Amino acid sequence: MRKLSVLFSAALMLSAASLAQAAGMHKGASMLAIQLNEGTGDFVGDDGSAGYLPAYDHSEIGLQVQYWHFMTPDYAFNVTGGLGFFSEKDEPGAAAPPNSPDNKYSQSSWQIQVGGDRFAQINDRFSVFGGPGIQFWGGQSTLFQDTAAEMKTASVLRVALTGRIGTMLRLNDKVSMIAQVGHYLGHASASEKGATSTWWPSGNTGACGVVFNFGGRE
């Protein structure tokens, strides 16, 4: 709840700043960002003979690309796409049986998000932005395994409402630095061999990177 309050307060600050904004982007301009991102993935396990798909979440990092098209000088339509991943390797210690193999875990995901951002140009070099969106996320994990076996879990699909706020620092007319934080609330589901699992996950996101400007400024 506290994190949601922070995002709401930031949105109010963004609205207030837009009342006295400096020169921004031209209508019809576009931007492309390449970012490292982090978030939370939603997955299911397999409890064997019981036949259920218990849900769990795990942190992930990844790479994403964002594209903005400015409908007005201070509002842009946004599309984001990216990939996420995580891996873990556990090596046996002295207490393990002789010749115990290494255990490994990995996960991978994809995400597509569409939404809109309101931009407030604070001065000629610094701007803030924020807005809502809808995210489609899918992921799958490979559970702990030895060298003789590998078990992939069922794929999970998550549809979520998102909100985020970020900043851009202009380095020159074509390149800026970007950082953002956000939150999502969604519905996730998975099914396999007749078993199904559904739940309502929520989590935080963050990203930073470089933005390339393909349109003029006012």
Protein Blocks (a to p, Z undefined) as FASTA:
>chain_A
ZZmmmmmmmmmmmmmmmmmcccdddehiacdddddddddddddddehjnopacddddddd
dddddddddfbfkbccddddddddddddddddfkbcehiacddddddddddddddddddd
fblmbccddddddddddddddddddfkbccdddddddddddddddddddfblmbccdddd
ddddddddddeehiacddddddddddddddddfbdcZZ
